[in-house]
Amino acid sequence: MRIHCEDGTSAEPHIDMTPMIDTLFNLVIFFLIATTFQQLEREMKIALPFAGVASPITAQLRELVLNVNPEGRIIANGREIAPETVATMIKDAVAANPQQKVTVRGDRAAAYQHIVRVLDICKQSGIQQPYLDTVLAK
């Protein structure tokens, strides 16, 4: 299809694809980053205990996830942290957001005392109802 201009010339219609390509690349980058952050905690080598009723981790913003490995070490954001650092991190988060949520993911092979220690840290730091994550029994 040709368009005839007033000056006697003709031209082909042109659709500029640049904005659409820019938008597509932005969406791809956004989804890649979002997927990477979500997988960070799930890729920890933590074998959760079984439960009759299991629920997924809530999708609350600013939720803290604390993993407890079989040796009792606490892992958050992909790195091991000391119990004192956990307490400080939780207190700072509660000061910024009184509705702060904390999920404790204890390995099923971890001694119960290790998990209780983390739950105590949560309660002493201002989290009255930390979540204890499990998986559905088969």
N, CA, C and O atoms as CSV, one atom per row, in Angstrom:
chain,resi,resn,atom,element,x,y,z
A,1,MET,N,N,0.842,-1.161,0.000
A,1,MET,CA,C,0.000,0.000,0.000
A,1,MET,C,C,0.896,1.236,0.000
A,1,MET,O,O,1.817,1.338,0.811
A,2,ARG,N,N,0.639,2.129,-0.867
A,2,ARG,CA,C,1.424,3.362,-0.986
A,2,ARG,C,C,0.535,4.541,-0.621
A,2,ARG,O,O,-0.659,4.558,-0.919
A,3,ILE,N,N,1.135,5.509,0.020
A,3,ILE,CA,C,0.444,6.741,0.381
A,3,ILE,C,C,0.994,7.849,-0.520
A,3,ILE,O,O,2.207,8.018,-0.645
A,4,HIS,N,N,0.086,8.599,-1.142
A,4,HIS,CA,C,0.505,9.701,-2.017
A,4,HIS,C,C,0.464,11.007,-1.234
A,4,HIS,O,O,-0.559,11.365,-0.649
A,5,CYS,N,N,1.584,11.707,-1.231
A,5,CYS,CA,C,1.719,12.966,-0.496
A,5,CYS,C,C,1.288,14.127,-1.379
A,5,CYS,O,O,1.166,13.970,-2.594
A,6,GLU,N,N,1.054,15.312,-0.772
A,6,GLU,CA,C,0.627,16.510,-1.489
A,6,GLU,C,C,1.664,17.003,-2.480
A,6,GLU,O,O,1.310,17.615,-3.488
A,7,ASP,N,N,2.947,16.746,-2.211
A,7,ASP,CA,C,3.998,17.236,-3.106
A,7,ASP,C,C,4.223,16.310,-4.297
A,7,ASP,O,O,5.167,16.504,-5.062
A,8,GLY,N,N,3.378,15.321,-4.457
A,8,GLY,CA,C,3.482,14.439,-5.607
A,8,GLY,C,C,4.307,13.195,-5.373
A,8,GLY,O,O,4.387,12.342,-6.257
A,9,THR,N,N,4.927,13.060,-4.205
A,9,THR,CA,C,5.715,11.859,-3.918
A,9,THR,C,C,4.835,10.826,-3.245
A,9,THR,O,O,3.737,11.126,-2.774
A,10,SER,N,N,5.326,9.633,-3.209
A,10,SER,CA,C,4.589,8.576,-2.512
A,10,SER,C,C,5.525,7.917,-1.498
A,10,SER,O,O,6.746,7.944,-1.655
A,11,ALA,N,N,4.946,7.333,-0.473
A,11,ALA,CA,C,5.738,6.710,0.595
A,11,ALA,C,C,5.031,5.467,1.106
A,11,ALA,O,O,3.808,5.351,1.020
A,12,GLU,N,N,5.811,4.543,1.636
A,12,GLU,CA,C,5.278,3.346,2.283
A,12,GLU,C,C,4.983,3.685,3.745
A,12,GLU,O,O,5.761,4.409,4.365
A,13,PRO,N,N,3.888,3.187,4.311
A,13,PRO,CA,C,3.644,3.415,5.744
A,13,PRO,C,C,4.726,2.693,6.563
A,13,PRO,O,O,5.172,1.606,6.198
A,14,HIS,N,N,5.131,3.307,7.654
A,14,HIS,CA,C,6.206,2.752,8.468
A,14,HIS,C,C,5.736,2.637,9.920
A,14,HIS,O,O,5.223,3.601,10.487
A,15,ILE,N,N,5.910,1.473,10.509
A,15,ILE,CA,C,5.589,1.259,11.924
A,15,ILE,C,C,6.906,1.172,12.672
A,15,ILE,O,O,7.752,0.332,12.368
A,16,ASP,N,N,7.071,2.052,13.660
A,16,ASP,CA,C,8.304,2.077,14.444
A,16,ASP,C,C,8.241,0.975,15.500
A,16,ASP,O,O,7.399,1.020,16.396
A,17,MET,N,N,9.122,-0.006,15.397
A,17,MET,CA,C,9.137,-1.155,16.296
A,17,MET,C,C,9.965,-0.917,17.562
A,17,MET,O,O,9.907,-1.726,18.489
A,18,THR,N,N,10.726,0.160,17.620
A,18,THR,CA,C,11.624,0.401,18.750
A,18,THR,C,C,10.898,0.426,20.098
A,18,THR,O,O,11.367,-0.240,21.021
A,19,PRO,N,N,9.795,1.143,20.273
A,19,PRO,CA,C,9.126,1.136,21.586
A,19,PRO,C,C,8.640,-0.258,21.999
A,19,PRO,O,O,8.713,-0.619,23.173
A,20,MET,N,N,8.145,-1.037,21.036
A,20,MET,CA,C,7.672,-2.369,21.362
A,20,MET,C,C,8.837,-3.277,21.770
A,20,MET,O,O,8.705,-4.066,22.706
A,21,ILE,N,N,9.954,-3.173,21.087
A,21,ILE,CA,C,11.131,-3.983,21.433
A,21,ILE,C,C,11.666,-3.570,22.794
A,21,ILE,O,O,12.028,-4.433,23.593
A,22,ASP,N,N,11.726,-2.272,23.083
A,22,ASP,CA,C,12.168,-1.796,24.402
A,22,ASP,C,C,11.281,-2.347,25.511
A,22,ASP,O,O,11.778,-2.806,26.539
A,23,THR,N,N,9.982,-2.302,25.305
A,23,THR,CA,C,9.040,-2.826,26.297
A,23,THR,C,C,9.244,-4.318,26.500
A,23,THR,O,O,9.231,-4.791,27.636
A,24,LEU,N,N,9.429,-5.053,25.438
A,24,LEU,CA,C,9.641,-6.496,25.527
A,24,LEU,C,C,10.904,-6.811,26.327
A,24,LEU,O,O,10.883,-7.679,27.200
A,25,PHE,N,N,12.000,-6.114,26.036
A,25,PHE,CA,C,13.239,-6.347,26.776
A,25,PHE,C,C,13.086,-5.997,28.255
A,25,PHE,O,O,13.613,-6.709,29.111
A,26,ASN,N,N,12.381,-4.924,28.567
A,26,ASN,CA,C,12.147,-4.569,29.970
A,26,ASN,C,C,11.362,-5.656,30.699
A,26,ASN,O,O,11.684,-5.990,31.839
A,27,LEU,N,N,10.342,-6.208,30.058
A,27,LEU,CA,C,9.569,-7.287,30.664
A,27,LEU,C,C,10.418,-8.539,30.888
A,27,LEU,O,O,10.341,-9.167,31.944
A,28,VAL,N,N,11.211,-8.888,29.909
A,28,VAL,CA,C,12.077,-10.059,30.044
A,28,VAL,C,C,13.047,-9.879,31.202
A,28,VAL,O,O,13.226,-10.792,32.009
A,29,ILE,N,N,13.665,-8.729,31.289
A,29,ILE,CA,C,14.611,-8.461,32.382
A,29,ILE,C,C,13.900,-8.505,33.728
A,29,ILE,O,O,14.421,-9.088,34.679
A,30,PHE,N,N,12.719,-7.899,33.826
A,30,PHE,CA,C,11.959,-7.914,35.073
A,30,PHE,C,C,11.664,-9.341,35.526
A,30,PHE,O,O,11.888,-9.673,36.690
A,31,PHE,N,N,11.166,-10.187,34.632
A,31,PHE,CA,C,10.811,-11.555,35.011
A,31,PHE,C,C,12.045,-12.387,35.357
A,31,PHE,O,O,11.986,-13.230,36.252
A,32,LEU,N,N,13.145,-12.165,34.668
A,32,LEU,CA,C,14.375,-12.878,35.020
A,32,LEU,C,C,14.853,-12.523,36.417
A,32,LEU,O,O,15.241,-13.405,37.183
A,33,ILE,N,N,14.831,-11.253,36.752
A,33,ILE,CA,C,15.269,-10.824,38.086
A,33,ILE,C,C,14.314,-11.323,39.155
A,33,ILE,O,O,14.762,-11.817,40.189
A,34,ALA,N,N,13.019,-11.209,38.939
A,34,ALA,CA,C,12.027,-11.654,39.928
A,34,ALA,C,C,12.153,-13.150,40.178
A,34,ALA,O,O,12.059,-13.588,41.324
A,35,THR,N,N,12.360,-13.934,39.146
A,35,THR,CA,C,12.502,-15.378,39.300
A,35,THR,C,C,13.768,-15.726,40.071
A,35,THR,O,O,13.754,-16.637,40.899
A,36,THR,N,N,14.854,-15.020,39.814
A,36,THR,CA,C,16.113,-15.279,40.503
A,36,THR,C,C,15.977,-15.021,41.993
A,36,THR,O,O,16.441,-15.830,42.797
A,37,PHE,N,N,15.350,-13.908,42.388
A,37,PHE,CA,C,15.196,-13.605,43.810
A,37,PHE,C,C,14.298,-14.626,44.493
A,37,PHE,O,O,14.567,-15.017,45.629
A,38,GLN,N,N,13.256,-15.058,43.834
A,38,GLN,CA,C,12.339,-16.005,44.439
A,38,GLN,C,C,13.003,-17.364,44.649
A,38,GLN,O,O,12.711,-18.031,45.642
A,39,GLN,N,N,13.873,-17.791,43.762
A,39,GLN,CA,C,14.499,-19.096,43.850
A,39,GLN,C,C,15.616,-19.149,44.882
A,39,GLN,O,O,15.992,-20.242,45.304
A,40,LEU,N,N,16.162,-18.009,45.305
A,40,LEU,CA,C,17.306,-17.987,46.207
A,40,LEU,C,C,17.049,-18.790,47.472
A,40,LEU,O,O,17.875,-19.623,47.845
A,41,GLU,N,N,15.923,-18.561,48.142
A,41,GLU,CA,C,15.624,-19.274,49.382
A,41,GLU,C,C,15.232,-20.729,49.119
A,41,GLU,O,O,15.535,-21.602,49.932
A,42,ARG,N,N,14.580,-20.995,48.025
A,42,ARG,CA,C,14.126,-22.352,47.740
A,42,ARG,C,C,15.260,-23.274,47.321
A,42,ARG,O,O,15.105,-24.495,47.361
A,43,GLU,N,N,16.390,-22.720,46.922
A,43,GLU,CA,C,17.511,-23.549,46.497
A,43,GLU,C,C,18.414,-23.956,47.651
A,43,GLU,O,O,19.400,-24.661,47.432
A,44,MET,N,N,18.110,-23.537,48.865
A,44,MET,CA,C,18.903,-23.945,50.018
A,44,MET,C,C,18.717,-25.459,50.192
A,44,MET,O,O,17.650,-25.992,49.886
A,45,LYS,N,N,19.715,-26.125,50.665
A,45,LYS,CA,C,19.647,-27.570,50.865
A,45,LYS,C,C,18.990,-27.872,52.213
A,45,LYS,O,O,19.625,-28.422,53.113
A,46,ILE,N,N,17.712,-27.505,52.340
A,46,ILE,CA,C,16.949,-27.725,53.562
A,46,ILE,C,C,15.842,-28.719,53.234
A,46,ILE,O,O,15.011,-28.461,52.363
A,47,ALA,N,N,15.829,-29.850,53.926
A,47,ALA,CA,C,14.781,-30.860,53.749
A,47,ALA,C,C,13.734,-30.616,54.825
A,47,ALA,O,O,13.925,-31.000,55.979
A,48,LEU,N,N,12.626,-29.979,54.453
A,48,LEU,CA,C,11.589,-29.620,55.415
A,48,LEU,C,C,10.889,-30.862,55.949
A,48,LEU,O,O,10.751,-31.855,55.235
A,49,PRO,N,N,10.441,-30.807,57.219
A,49,PRO,CA,C,9.703,-31.947,57.781
A,49,PRO,C,C,8.313,-32.039,57.163
A,49,PRO,O,O,7.809,-31.070,56.596
A,50,PHE,N,N,7.704,-33.206,57.279
A,50,PHE,CA,C,6.371,-33.427,56.740
A,50,PHE,C,C,5.318,-32.988,57.748
A,50,PHE,O,O,5.557,-33.016,58.955
A,51,ALA,N,N,4.150,-32.583,57.250
A,51,ALA,CA,C,3.027,-32.204,58.099
A,51,ALA,C,C,1.744,-32.611,57.405
A,51,ALA,O,O,1.704,-32.746,56.182
A,52,GLY,N,N,0.695,-32.807,58.191
A,52,GLY,CA,C,-0.595,-33.176,57.628
A,52,GLY,C,C,-1.198,-32.063,56.807
A,52,GLY,O,O,-1.851,-32.321,55.796
A,53,VAL,N,N,-0.992,-30.831,57.226
A,53,VAL,CA,C,-1.483,-29.657,56.513
A,53,VAL,C,C,-0.291,-28.734,56.322
A,53,VAL,O,O,0.339,-28.320,57.295
A,54,ALA,N,N,0.015,-28.417,55.097
A,54,ALA,CA,C,1.150,-27.527,54.814
A,54,ALA,C,C,0.654,-26.354,54.007
A,54,ALA,O,O,-0.264,-26.479,53.196
A,55,SER,N,N,1.269,-25.221,54.235
A,55,SER,CA,C,0.899,-24.034,53.467
A,55,SER,C,C,2.161,-23.419,52.889
A,55,SER,O,O,3.235,-23.531,53.479
A,56,PRO,N,N,2.040,-22.774,51.745
A,56,PRO,CA,C,3.218,-22.152,51.133
A,56,PRO,C,C,3.655,-20.927,51.912
A,56,PRO,O,O,2.911,-20.386,52.731
A,57,ILE,N,N,4.871,-20.504,51.641
A,57,ILE,CA,C,5.359,-19.271,52.236
A,57,ILE,C,C,4.479,-18.140,51.735
A,57,ILE,O,O,4.179,-18.059,50.544
A,58,THR,N,N,4.066,-17.268,52.645
A,58,THR,CA,C,3.206,-16.169,52.232
A,58,THR,C,C,3.966,-15.230,51.314
A,58,THR,O,O,5.195,-15.166,51.349
A,59,ALA,N,N,3.235,-14.516,50.507
A,59,ALA,CA,C,3.843,-13.611,49.528
A,59,ALA,C,C,3.882,-12.181,50.053
A,59,ALA,O,O,3.787,-11.232,49.275
A,60,GLN,N,N,4.022,-12.021,51.370
A,60,GLN,CA,C,4.090,-10.691,51.960
A,60,GLN,C,C,5.385,-10.001,51.570
A,60,GLN,O,O,6.439,-10.633,51.487
A,61,LEU,N,N,5.297,-8.709,51.333
A,61,LEU,CA,C,6.504,-7.937,51.101
A,61,LEU,C,C,7.295,-7.878,52.392
A,61,LEU,O,O,6.708,-7.847,53.473
A,62,ARG,N,N,8.587,-7.861,52.304
A,62,ARG,CA,C,9.474,-7.701,53.432
A,62,ARG,C,C,9.471,-8.906,54.371
A,62,ARG,O,O,9.901,-8.776,55.517
A,63,GLU,N,N,9.012,-10.048,53.938
A,63,GLU,CA,C,9.031,-11.241,54.778
A,63,GLU,C,C,10.458,-11.748,54.900
A,63,GLU,O,O,11.182,-11.823,53.908
A,64,LEU,N,N,10.858,-12.095,56.109
A,64,LEU,CA,C,12.181,-12.661,56.342
A,64,LEU,C,C,12.070,-14.177,56.389
A,64,LEU,O,O,11.174,-14.718,57.036
A,65,VAL,N,N,12.975,-14.857,55.709
A,65,VAL,CA,C,13.008,-16.310,55.715
A,65,VAL,C,C,14.321,-16.733,56.356
A,65,VAL,O,O,15.400,-16.388,55.875
A,66,LEU,N,N,14.216,-17.492,57.457
A,66,LEU,CA,C,15.389,-17.985,58.170
A,66,LEU,C,C,15.448,-19.498,58.017
A,66,LEU,O,O,14.527,-20.203,58.429
A,67,ASN,N,N,16.521,-19.995,57.429
A,67,ASN,CA,C,16.715,-21.430,57.254
A,67,ASN,C,C,17.614,-21.939,58.370
A,67,ASN,O,O,18.581,-21.277,58.748
A,68,VAL,N,N,17.290,-23.128,58.901
A,68,VAL,CA,C,18.125,-23.772,59.916
A,68,VAL,C,C,18.565,-25.105,59.333
A,68,VAL,O,O,17.737,-25.981,59.081
A,69,ASN,N,N,19.878,-25.264,59.117
A,69,ASN,CA,C,20.368,-26.505,58.505
A,69,ASN,C,C,20.523,-27.587,59.575
A,69,ASN,O,O,20.354,-27.288,60.757
A,70,PRO,N,N,20.834,-28.820,59.209
A,70,PRO,CA,C,20.920,-29.907,60.190
A,70,PRO,C,C,21.935,-29.670,61.317
A,70,PRO,O,O,21.784,-30.211,62.412
A,71,GLU,N,N,22.960,-28.868,61.048
A,71,GLU,CA,C,23.961,-28.584,62.079
A,71,GLU,C,C,23.532,-27.442,62.999
A,71,GLU,O,O,24.225,-27.142,63.971
A,72,GLY,N,N,22.402,-26.806,62.707
A,72,GLY,CA,C,21.897,-25.725,63.543
A,72,GLY,C,C,22.332,-24.343,63.107
A,72,GLY,O,O,22.044,-23.365,63.797
A,73,ARG,N,N,23.017,-24.234,61.985
A,73,ARG,CA,C,23.441,-22.920,61.497
A,73,ARG,C,C,22.255,-22.208,60.859
A,73,ARG,O,O,21.407,-22.828,60.217
A,74,ILE,N,N,22.215,-20.896,61.049
A,74,ILE,CA,C,21.123,-20.076,60.528
A,74,ILE,C,C,21.571,-19.446,59.218
A,74,ILE,O,O,22.647,-18.853,59.132
A,75,ILE,N,N,20.728,-19.584,58.200
A,75,ILE,CA,C,21.047,-19.064,56.868
A,75,ILE,C,C,19.906,-18.148,56.438
A,75,ILE,O,O,18.737,-18.533,56.459
A,76,ALA,N,N,20.271,-16.928,56.047
A,76,ALA,CA,C,19.294,-15.962,55.539
A,76,ALA,C,C,19.893,-15.277,54.323
A,76,ALA,O,O,21.072,-14.923,54.317
A,77,ASN,N,N,19.086,-15.094,53.304
A,77,ASN,CA,C,19.537,-14.459,52.062
A,77,ASN,C,C,20.757,-15.167,51.473
A,77,ASN,O,O,21.628,-14.520,50.891
A,78,GLY,N,N,20.822,-16.478,51.618
A,78,GLY,CA,C,21.886,-17.260,51.000
A,78,GLY,C,C,23.208,-17.273,51.740
A,78,GLY,O,O,24.190,-17.804,51.222
A,79,ARG,N,N,23.265,-16.698,52.945
A,79,ARG,CA,C,24.535,-16.718,53.681
A,79,ARG,C,C,24.282,-17.023,55.150
A,79,ARG,O,O,23.222,-16.719,55.697
A,80,GLU,N,N,25.282,-17.629,55.769
A,80,GLU,CA,C,25.177,-17.988,57.180
A,80,GLU,C,C,25.329,-16.741,58.036
A,80,GLU,O,O,26.191,-15.899,57.783
A,81,ILE,N,N,24.473,-16.633,59.058
A,81,ILE,CA,C,24.554,-15.482,59.951
A,81,ILE,C,C,24.510,-15.943,61.404
A,81,ILE,O,O,23.942,-16.987,61.724
A,82,ALA,N,N,25.120,-15.144,62.273
A,82,ALA,CA,C,25.178,-15.449,63.703
A,82,ALA,C,C,23.834,-15.131,64.356
A,82,ALA,O,O,23.096,-14.275,63.869
A,83,PRO,N,N,23.512,-15.821,65.465
A,83,PRO,CA,C,22.247,-15.542,66.160
A,83,PRO,C,C,22.093,-14.072,66.572
A,83,PRO,O,O,20.989,-13.530,66.528
A,84,GLU,N,N,23.203,-13.423,66.975
A,84,GLU,CA,C,23.126,-12.016,67.371
A,84,GLU,C,C,22.742,-11.145,66.164
A,84,GLU,O,O,21.995,-10.176,66.296
A,85,THR,N,N,23.257,-11.501,65.014
A,85,THR,CA,C,22.939,-10.752,63.789
A,85,THR,C,C,21.478,-10.955,63.416
A,85,THR,O,O,20.824,-10.027,62.940
A,86,VAL,N,N,20.963,-12.164,63.629
A,86,VAL,CA,C,19.542,-12.437,63.350
A,86,VAL,C,C,18.671,-11.544,64.228
A,86,VAL,O,O,17.713,-10.939,63.746
A,87,ALA,N,N,19.002,-11.461,65.514
A,87,ALA,CA,C,18.220,-10.628,66.434
A,87,ALA,C,C,18.234,-9.174,65.994
A,87,ALA,O,O,17.189,-8.523,65.984
A,88,THR,N,N,19.386,-8.662,65.634
A,88,THR,CA,C,19.493,-7.274,65.180
A,88,THR,C,C,18.701,-7.059,63.898
A,88,THR,O,O,18.002,-6.056,63.758
A,89,MET,N,N,18.809,-7.999,62.960
A,89,MET,CA,C,18.112,-7.891,61.685
A,89,MET,C,C,16.597,-7.854,61.911
A,89,MET,O,O,15.897,-7.060,61.284
A,90,ILE,N,N,16.093,-8.707,62.800
A,90,ILE,CA,C,14.653,-8.755,63.066
A,90,ILE,C,C,14.194,-7.487,63.775
A,90,ILE,O,O,13.154,-6.926,63.430
A,91,LYS,N,N,14.963,-7.030,64.766
A,91,LYS,CA,C,14.584,-5.801,65.483
A,91,LYS,C,C,14.518,-4.618,64.524
A,91,LYS,O,O,13.594,-3.809,64.607
A,92,ASP,N,N,15.482,-4.507,63.620
A,92,ASP,CA,C,15.475,-3.423,62.636
A,92,ASP,C,C,14.259,-3.525,61.714
A,92,ASP,O,O,13.632,-2.519,61.383
A,93,ALA,N,N,13.938,-4.750,61.305
A,93,ALA,CA,C,12.794,-4.949,60.416
A,93,ALA,C,C,11.480,-4.618,61.118
A,93,ALA,O,O,10.588,-4.024,60.513
A,94,VAL,N,N,11.355,-5.002,62.397
A,94,VAL,CA,C,10.132,-4.711,63.156
A,94,VAL,C,C,9.996,-3.204,63.385
A,94,VAL,O,O,8.889,-2.665,63.363
A,95,ALA,N,N,11.135,-2.523,63.605
A,95,ALA,CA,C,11.087,-1.066,63.785
A,95,ALA,C,C,10.589,-0.390,62.507
A,95,ALA,O,O,9.854,0.595,62.574
A,96,ALA,N,N,10.982,-0.910,61.354
A,96,ALA,CA,C,10.555,-0.336,60.079
A,96,ALA,C,C,9.141,-0.756,59.701
A,96,ALA,O,O,8.420,0.002,59.053
A,97,ASN,N,N,8.739,-1.967,60.102
A,97,ASN,CA,C,7.436,-2.503,59.727
A,97,ASN,C,C,6.889,-3.326,60.894
A,97,ASN,O,O,7.292,-4.478,61.059
A,98,PRO,N,N,5.976,-2.769,61.716
A,98,PRO,CA,C,5.434,-3.504,62.863
A,98,PRO,C,C,4.701,-4.794,62.480
A,98,PRO,O,O,4.531,-5.677,63.320
A,99,GLN,N,N,4.266,-4.909,61.223
A,99,GLN,CA,C,3.575,-6.117,60.756
A,99,GLN,C,C,4.538,-7.125,60.146
A,99,GLN,O,O,4.116,-7.991,59.379
A,100,GLN,N,N,5.804,-7.031,60.466
A,100,GLN,CA,C,6.849,-7.887,59.899
A,100,GLN,C,C,6.505,-9.365,60.072
A,100,GLN,O,O,6.054,-9.787,61.137
A,101,LYS,N,N,6.720,-10.137,59.025
A,101,LYS,CA,C,6.514,-11.589,59.054
A,101,LYS,C,C,7.868,-12.281,58.966
A,101,LYS,O,O,8.764,-11.835,58.249
A,102,VAL,N,N,8.003,-13.384,59.712
A,102,VAL,CA,C,9.230,-14.180,59.676
A,102,VAL,C,C,8.827,-15.640,59.511
A,102,VAL,O,O,7.946,-16.137,60.212
A,103,THR,N,N,9.485,-16.320,58.576
A,103,THR,CA,C,9.271,-17.745,58.364
A,103,THR,C,C,10.548,-18.480,58.733
A,103,THR,O,O,11.634,-18.124,58.276
A,104,VAL,N,N,10.411,-19.508,59.562
A,104,VAL,CA,C,11.544,-20.343,59.947
A,104,VAL,C,C,11.406,-21.661,59.204
A,104,VAL,O,O,10.392,-22.351,59.315
A,105,ARG,N,N,12.446,-22.001,58.441
A,105,ARG,CA,C,12.457,-23.240,57.666
A,105,ARG,C,C,13.533,-24.137,58.254
A,105,ARG,O,O,14.702,-24.030,57.883
A,106,GLY,N,N,13.149,-25.020,59.166
A,106,GLY,CA,C,14.106,-25.910,59.809
A,106,GLY,C,C,14.194,-27.239,59.078
A,106,GLY,O,O,13.176,-27.844,58.744
A,107,ASP,N,N,15.416,-27.688,58.834
A,107,ASP,CA,C,15.632,-28.985,58.205
A,107,ASP,C,C,15.068,-30.075,59.103
A,107,ASP,O,O,15.188,-29.990,60.325
A,108,ARG,N,N,14.452,-31.101,58.514
A,108,ARG,CA,C,13.845,-32.157,59.334
A,108,ARG,C,C,14.883,-32.944,60.116
A,108,ARG,O,O,14.540,-33.599,61.100
A,109,ALA,N,N,16.146,-32.895,59.700
A,109,ALA,CA,C,17.205,-33.594,60.433
A,109,ALA,C,C,17.824,-32.722,61.528
A,109,ALA,O,O,18.656,-33.202,62.297
A,110,ALA,N,N,17.434,-31.460,61.606
A,110,ALA,CA,C,17.977,-30.559,62.628
A,110,ALA,C,C,17.377,-30.904,63.980
A,110,ALA,O,O,16.201,-31.255,64.082
A,111,ALA,N,N,18.197,-30.800,65.013
A,111,ALA,CA,C,17.696,-31.018,66.371
A,111,ALA,C,C,16.643,-29.947,66.671
A,111,ALA,O,O,16.787,-28.791,66.274
A,112,TYR,N,N,15.610,-30.344,67.360
A,112,TYR,CA,C,14.520,-29.421,67.675
A,112,TYR,C,C,15.031,-28.202,68.430
A,112,TYR,O,O,14.504,-27.101,68.270
A,113,GLN,N,N,16.052,-28.397,69.250
A,113,GLN,CA,C,16.619,-27.291,70.021
A,113,GLN,C,C,17.130,-26.165,69.123
A,113,GLN,O,O,17.015,-24.992,69.478
A,114,HIS,N,N,17.690,-26.511,67.967
A,114,HIS,CA,C,18.183,-25.487,67.041
A,114,HIS,C,C,17.034,-24.628,66.515
A,114,HIS,O,O,17.157,-23.409,66.391
A,115,ILE,N,N,15.933,-25.276,66.213
A,115,ILE,CA,C,14.770,-24.551,65.691
A,115,ILE,C,C,14.141,-23.698,66.791
A,115,ILE,O,O,13.737,-22.562,66.543
A,116,VAL,N,N,14.060,-24.237,67.991
A,116,VAL,CA,C,13.513,-23.488,69.125
A,116,VAL,C,C,14.368,-22.259,69.407
A,116,VAL,O,O,13.839,-21.203,69.752
A,117,ARG,N,N,15.689,-22.387,69.263
A,117,ARG,CA,C,16.583,-21.242,69.481
A,117,ARG,C,C,16.230,-20.108,68.526
A,117,ARG,O,O,16.182,-18.946,68.932
A,118,VAL,N,N,15.982,-20.439,67.257
A,118,VAL,CA,C,15.626,-19.413,66.272
A,118,VAL,C,C,14.254,-18.829,66.580
A,118,VAL,O,O,14.056,-17.620,66.456
A,119,LEU,N,N,13.303,-19.671,66.980
A,119,LEU,CA,C,11.977,-19.170,67.349
A,119,LEU,C,C,12.065,-18.237,68.559
A,119,LEU,O,O,11.367,-17.225,68.607
A,120,ASP,N,N,12.918,-18.568,69.540
A,120,ASP,CA,C,13.132,-17.701,70.704
A,120,ASP,C,C,13.712,-16.354,70.291
A,120,ASP,O,O,13.289,-15.309,70.785
A,121,ILE,N,N,14.681,-16.384,69.382
A,121,ILE,CA,C,15.272,-15.133,68.886
A,121,ILE,C,C,14.185,-14.273,68.248
A,121,ILE,O,O,14.144,-13.060,68.458
A,122,CYS,N,N,13.307,-14.901,67.468
A,122,CYS,CA,C,12.216,-14.160,66.821
A,122,CYS,C,C,11.321,-13.498,67.862
A,122,CYS,O,O,11.003,-12.314,67.750
A,123,LYS,N,N,10.920,-14.254,68.864
A,123,LYS,CA,C,10.005,-13.718,69.880
A,123,LYS,C,C,10.677,-12.632,70.715
A,123,LYS,O,O,10.047,-11.628,71.048
A,124,GLN,N,N,11.936,-12.821,71.051
A,124,GLN,CA,C,12.650,-11.805,71.824
A,124,GLN,C,C,12.877,-10.537,71.005
A,124,GLN,O,O,13.061,-9.458,71.570
A,125,SER,N,N,12.866,-10.659,69.701
A,125,SER,CA,C,13.122,-9.519,68.823
A,125,SER,C,C,11.847,-8.814,68.370
A,125,SER,O,O,11.916,-7.838,67.623
A,126,GLY,N,N,10.689,-9.293,68.810
A,126,GLY,CA,C,9.447,-8.594,68.507
A,126,GLY,C,C,8.493,-9.308,67.573
A,126,GLY,O,O,7.440,-8.757,67.250
A,127,ILE,N,N,8.813,-10.504,67.128
A,127,ILE,CA,C,7.917,-11.286,66.273
A,127,ILE,C,C,7.182,-12.275,67.181
A,127,ILE,O,O,7.777,-13.234,67.673
A,128,GLN,N,N,5.897,-12.039,67.397
A,128,GLN,CA,C,5.156,-12.889,68.326
A,128,GLN,C,C,4.651,-14.182,67.683
A,128,GLN,O,O,4.414,-15.167,68.382
A,129,GLN,N,N,4.486,-14.187,66.374
A,129,GLN,CA,C,3.979,-15.382,65.702
A,129,GLN,C,C,4.828,-15.705,64.481
A,129,GLN,O,O,4.395,-15.477,63.351
A,130,PRO,N,N,6.038,-16.235,64.692
A,130,PRO,CA,C,6.820,-16.637,63.523
A,130,PRO,C,C,6.185,-17.877,62.881
A,130,PRO,O,O,5.614,-18.724,63.567
A,131,TYR,N,N,6.296,-17.962,61.563
A,131,TYR,CA,C,5.776,-19.112,60.836
A,131,TYR,C,C,6.818,-20.221,60.822
A,131,TYR,O,O,8.011,-19.960,60.667
A,132,LEU,N,N,6.368,-21.442,60.983
A,132,LEU,CA,C,7.247,-22.596,60.899
A,132,LEU,C,C,6.850,-23.347,59.635
A,132,LEU,O,O,5.771,-23.937,59.580
A,133,ASP,N,N,7.700,-23.333,58.631
A,133,ASP,CA,C,7.380,-23.875,57.312
A,133,ASP,C,C,7.533,-25.384,57.286
A,133,ASP,O,O,8.474,-25.928,57.864
A,134,THR,N,N,6.611,-26.062,56.619
A,134,THR,CA,C,6.636,-27.513,56.435
A,134,THR,C,C,6.233,-27.823,55.005
A,134,THR,O,O,5.847,-26.926,54.255
A,135,VAL,N,N,6.322,-29.101,54.623
A,135,VAL,CA,C,5.822,-29.553,53.330
A,135,VAL,C,C,4.728,-30.585,53.573
A,135,VAL,O,O,4.696,-31.233,54.619
A,136,LEU,N,N,3.845,-30.729,52.614
A,136,LEU,CA,C,2.725,-31.661,52.722
A,136,LEU,C,C,3.217,-33.099,52.688
A,136,LEU,O,O,3.990,-33.473,51.805
A,137,ALA,N,N,2.768,-33.912,53.655
A,137,ALA,CA,C,3.137,-35.333,53.691
A,137,ALA,C,C,2.491,-36.054,52.519
A,137,ALA,O,O,1.367,-35.740,52.125
A,138,LYS,N,N,3.200,-37.010,51.973
A,138,LYS,CA,C,2.674,-37.751,50.821
A,138,LYS,C,C,1.926,-38.979,51.244
A,138,LYS,O,O,1.419,-39.715,50.397
